């Protein structure tokens, strides 16, 4: 059981590192959009008890808000 937990932890860390490296060429507005979509998806999922529609709706609203933050 410990080996599986260690493997899963390593897989999560590797995935996070790959995900963060994908953001290196993004503009500030693109980063804000991605962060807003992620936070919105989590919020939508929590507020609707994990429904797919709530998660997608939250991601859409969060992405729009993140896109408009600090817009020139």
PyMOL commands that set and color helices and strands:
alter all, ss='L'
color gray80, all
select helices_A, chain A and resi 2-21+28-47+52-68
alter helices_A, ss='H'
color red, helices_A
deselect
rebuild
show_as cartoon
